[in-house]
């Protein structure tokens, strides 16, 4: 696991397609026939002679990949999903992800599906949020082994260089800098593989529409300074702070400047208590799944750093899954913007 992935124990044009707190209903998708598709994915060429119908989504301590399948109406293609989060910035998505089949798969000490279990399920497509999901040294099936067994594989393109994977200079640059566009790229990739390109473009357009609406409301507003945190590994009240790529962009689009903007993604979770104490924080963004007691985390964090303006005003907002590469980034931007600039909404 990379430090950037938010472990549960961290530091572990149709605007109605995703409006308000609902997602578009699952739509019919093509049968297993259709035109053959070839895609380039993280240094591999994947040929799809037919539309996948036995998909396994690996854990990778993400939820964005499973959510992307759901909003594209591809749930029926999934035979097993290991991603779980329990909550969402788009509430109906949490229920739909929870309803996906698991096929009884279990994870090993490295938090993903062992090779034997995965191969026994006979998938025709395996999806991982990062290259580490196919790491033999962690007990997982490799992309080569899965190909030999008749399964295609996909890594979320935003994470080609994640976890120290061998990568090109361009993949490394993209890993450090890509923001919400990475979410759109994955939706479009699925659209191509599953022959639902129009659906993918509609979902992207709806997200862009919501982001544009927030931008219009905030036009001319001075950004406030903020910080994204989740529970830290210690007991001293120091949280884990998050930075880089999509984290910075979600905040920026919400009219917030990340106190640690521009640092590498791998710096996430590694920012010291001294650095946090010196930061200017007017709003605290708590990044949390259903296992986190957010009020307790806010209280402890504010007590640890009473000098922050956010601490004095008890000013915080909770973001659930909107910092993953998935279909909920616009919802997270809206949530943060409403707390950061309450007079604008």
TAURUR-V370207 format. One record per pair of residues at least 6 apart in sequence whose ideal C-beta (glycine too) atoms are under 7 Angstrom apart, sorted by the first residue. I is the first residue (numbers start at 1). J is the second residue. D is the distance in whole Angstrom. If there is no record, write none. Layout:
BEGIN
I|J|D / I|J|D
END
This chain:
BEGIN
1|7|6 / 1|61|6 / 1|111|6 / 1|132|7 / 2|130|7 / 2|162|5 / 2|163|5 / 2|266|7 / 3|266|6 / 3|268|6 / 3|269|5 / 3|270|6 / 4|244|7 / 4|265|4 / 4|266|6 / 4|268|5 / 5|60|7 / 5|61|5 / 5|62|7 / 6|61|6 / 6|230|6 / 6|287|6 / 7|61|5 / 8|61|7 / 8|289|5 / 8|291|5 / 10|230|4 / 10|231|5 / 10|240|5 / 10|269|7 / 11|231|7 / 11|232|5 / 11|233|4 / 11|240|4 / 11|269|5 / 12|61|6 / 13|202|7 / 13|205|4 / 14|202|4 / 14|205|7 / 14|206|6 / 15|206|5 / 15|209|5 / 17|24|4 / 17|202|5 / 17|203|5 / 17|206|4 / 18|24|7 / 18|71|7 / 18|90|7 / 18|203|6 / 18|206|5 / 18|207|6 / 18|327|6 / 19|206|7 / 21|90|6 / 21|91|5 / 21|92|7 / 22|92|5 / 23|70|7 / 23|71|5 / 23|90|6 / 23|92|6 / 23|93|6 / 24|71|6 / 26|73|4 / 26|75|5 / 27|73|4 / 27|199|6 / 29|73|6 / 29|74|6 / 29|77|7 / 29|194|6 / 29|196|6 / 30|51|6 / 30|195|5 / 32|50|5 / 32|51|5 / 32|53|5 / 33|50|6 / 34|50|6 / 34|51|5 / 34|195|5 / 36|47|7 / 36|48|6 / 36|49|5 / 37|48|4 / 37|192|6 / 37|193|6 / 38|45|6 / 38|47|5 / 39|46|5 / 39|189|7 / 39|192|6 / 39|193|7 / 41|154|5 / 41|155|6 / 41|157|7 / 42|131|7 / 42|155|5 / 42|157|7 / 42|160|4 / 44|143|6 / 46|152|5 / 46|153|7 / 46|154|7 / 48|152|6 / 48|193|6 / 51|194|6 / 51|195|6 / 52|77|6 / 52|124|5 / 52|125|4 / 52|152|7 / 52|193|7 / 53|77|6 / 53|124|6 / 54|79|5 / 54|122|7 / 54|123|5 / 54|124|5 / 55|77|5 / 55|78|5 / 55|79|6 / 55|123|6 / 55|125|5 / 55|127|7 / 56|79|6 / 56|80|5 / 56|118|6 / 56|121|6 / 56|123|4 / 56|126|5 / 57|65|5 / 57|66|5 / 57|69|7 / 57|78|6 / 57|81|5 / 57|82|6 / 57|83|6 / 57|127|5 / 58|82|6 / 58|112|5 / 58|113|6 / 58|126|7 / 58|127|7 / 58|128|4 / 58|133|4 / 59|82|4 / 59|83|6 / 59|107|6 / 59|111|6 / 59|112|5 / 60|112|7 / 60|128|6 / 60|129|4 / 60|130|5 / 60|133|5 / 61|111|7 / 62|83|6 / 62|129|4 / 62|324|6 / 63|83|5 / 63|85|4 / 63|97|6 / 63|321|5 / 63|324|6 / 63|326|7 / 64|129|7 / 64|183|7 / 64|321|7 / 64|324|4 / 64|325|5 / 64|326|3 / 65|83|6 / 65|127|5 / 65|129|6 / 65|156|6 / 66|81|5 / 66|83|4 / 66|97|5 / 66|100|6 / 67|93|5 / 67|97|6 / 67|321|7 / 67|326|5 / 67|327|5 / 67|328|7 / 68|186|6 / 68|187|6 / 68|190|6 / 68|326|6 / 68|327|6 / 69|75|6 / 69|78|6 / 69|190|7 / 70|93|6 / 70|96|5 / 70|97|6 / 71|203|5 / 71|327|5 / 72|187|7 / 72|190|6 / 72|191|7 / 72|196|6 / 72|199|5 / 72|200|6 / 72|203|7 / 73|196|7 / 73|199|6 / 74|190|7 / 74|194|6 / 75|96|7 / 75|100|6 / 78|100|5 / 78|101|6 / 79|101|6 / 79|103|6 / 79|121|6 / 79|123|7 / 80|101|6 / 80|102|6 / 80|103|4 / 80|105|5 / 80|121|6 / 81|100|4 / 81|101|7 / 81|102|6 / 82|102|7 / 82|105|6 / 82|107|7 / 82|112|7 / 82|113|6 / 83|97|7 / 85|94|7 / 85|97|7 / 85|289|5 / 85|290|7 / 85|321|6 / 86|94|6 / 86|289|6 / 86|290|3 / 87|94|5 / 87|289|6 / 87|290|5 / 87|320|5 / 88|94|4 / 88|320|5 / 88|321|5 / 88|328|6 / 89|319|6 / 89|320|5 / 89|321|6 / 89|322|4 / 89|328|5 / 89|331|4 / 89|332|5 / 89|335|6 / 90|328|5 / 90|331|5 / 93|328|7 / 103|121|6 / 105|113|5 / 105|117|6 / 106|117|7 / 107|113|6 / 108|114|5 / 108|139|5 / 110|138|4 / 110|139|6 / 112|133|6 / 112|140|6 / 113|140|7 / 114|139|5 / 114|140|7 / 115|139|6 / 115|140|6 / 115|141|4 / 115|145|7 / 118|126|7 / 118|141|5 / 119|141|6 / 119|149|6 / 123|151|5 / 124|150|7 / 124|151|6 / 124|152|7 / 125|151|6 / 125|152|5 / 125|154|7 / 126|146|6 / 126|151|6 / 126|153|5 / 127|154|5 / 128|134|6 / 128|155|5 / 129|156|5 / 129|159|6 / 130|155|6 / 130|156|7 / 130|159|4 / 130|162|4 / 130|163|5 / 131|155|6 / 131|160|7 / 131|162|6 / 131|163|6 / 131|165|4 / 132|138|7 / 132|162|7 / 132|163|4 / 133|140|6 / 134|140|6 / 134|141|7 / 134|142|5 / 134|143|5 / 134|153|6 / 136|142|5 / 143|153|4 / 146|153|5 / 156|186|5 / 156|325|6 / 157|185|5 / 157|186|6 / 157|189|7 / 158|178|5 / 158|182|3 / 158|185|7 / 158|186|7 / 158|325|5 / 159|175|7 / 160|167|5 / 160|171|4 / 160|175|7 / 161|167|4 / 161|171|5 / 161|172|4 / 161|175|4 / 162|175|6 / 175|265|7 / 176|244|6 / 176|245|7 / 176|264|6 / 176|265|6 / 177|245|6 / 178|245|5 / 179|245|5 / 179|246|5 / 179|249|3 / 180|246|6 / 180|249|6 / 180|329|5 / 182|246|6 / 182|325|5 / 183|325|5 / 183|326|6 / 183|327|7 / 183|329|5 / 184|204|5 / 186|325|6 / 187|200|5 / 187|203|6 / 187|204|6 / 187|327|7 / 188|200|5 / 188|204|7 / 190|200|6 / 191|197|4 / 191|199|6 / 191|200|3 / 203|327|6 / 207|327|7 / 207|329|7 / 207|330|5 / 210|330|4 / 210|334|7 / 211|253|6 / 211|330|5 / 211|333|6 / 214|253|6 / 214|254|7 / 214|333|5 / 214|334|6 / 214|337|5 / 215|253|7 / 217|344|5 / 217|345|7 / 218|255|5 / 218|337|6 / 218|341|6 / 218|344|6 / 221|255|5 / 221|341|6 / 221|344|6 / 223|255|5 / 223|256|6 / 223|257|5 / 224|255|7 / 224|256|6 / 224|282|4 / 224|283|6 / 224|340|5 / 225|257|5 / 225|259|6 / 225|280|4 / 225|281|6 / 225|282|5 / 226|251|6 / 226|256|4 / 226|257|7 / 226|258|6 / 226|259|7 / 226|281|6 / 226|282|6 / 226|283|4 / 226|284|7 / 226|285|6 / 226|340|7 / 227|241|6 / 227|259|5 / 227|279|6 / 227|281|5 / 227|284|6 / 227|285|7 / 228|241|7 / 228|242|4 / 228|247|6 / 228|251|7 / 228|258|7 / 228|285|4 / 228|287|5 / 229|239|4 / 229|240|6 / 229|241|5 / 229|284|7 / 229|286|6 / 229|287|7 / 229|301|6 / 230|239|6 / 230|240|5 / 230|287|5 / 230|288|6 / 230|292|7 / 231|239|6 / 231|240|7 / 231|292|6 / 231|297|6 / 232|238|5 / 232|239|5 / 232|240|5 / 237|300|5 / 237|301|7 / 237|303|7 / 237|304|4 / 238|273|4 / 238|276|7 / 238|304|6 / 239|297|7 / 239|301|5 / 240|269|4 / 241|260|6 / 241|271|4 / 241|276|6 / 242|268|5 / 242|287|6 / 243|258|6 / 243|260|4 / 243|261|7 / 243|263|4 / 243|267|6 / 243|268|6 / 244|263|6 / 244|264|6 / 244|265|4 / 244|267|7 / 244|268|6 / 245|265|6 / 246|323|6 / 246|325|6 / 247|258|7 / 247|323|6 / 248|258|5 / 248|261|5 / 248|262|7 / 250|322|6 / 250|323|6 / 250|329|6 / 250|332|5 / 250|333|6 / 250|336|7 / 251|257|7 / 251|258|5 / 251|336|7 / 253|333|5 / 254|333|5 / 254|336|4 / 254|337|4 / 254|340|6 / 255|337|6 / 255|340|5 / 255|341|5 / 256|283|6 / 256|336|6 / 256|340|5 / 259|279|4 / 259|280|6 / 259|281|6 / 260|271|6 / 276|305|6 / 277|305|6 / 281|308|4 / 281|309|7 / 281|310|5 / 282|309|5 / 282|310|6 / 283|310|5 / 283|315|5 / 283|316|7 / 283|317|7 / 283|339|6 / 283|340|5 / 284|298|7 / 284|301|7 / 284|310|5 / 284|315|7 / 284|316|4 / 285|317|6 / 285|319|6 / 285|336|6 / 286|294|5 / 286|297|6 / 286|298|6 / 286|316|6 / 286|318|5 / 287|319|5 / 287|323|6 / 288|294|5 / 288|318|6 / 288|320|7 / 289|320|7 / 294|318|5 / 298|316|5 / 302|311|4 / 302|314|7 / 305|311|6 / 310|316|7 / 315|339|7 / 317|335|6 / 317|336|6 / 317|339|4 / 319|332|5 / 319|335|6 / 319|336|7 / 321|328|5 / 322|328|5 / 322|329|5 / 322|331|6 / 322|332|2 / 323|332|6 / 338|345|5
END
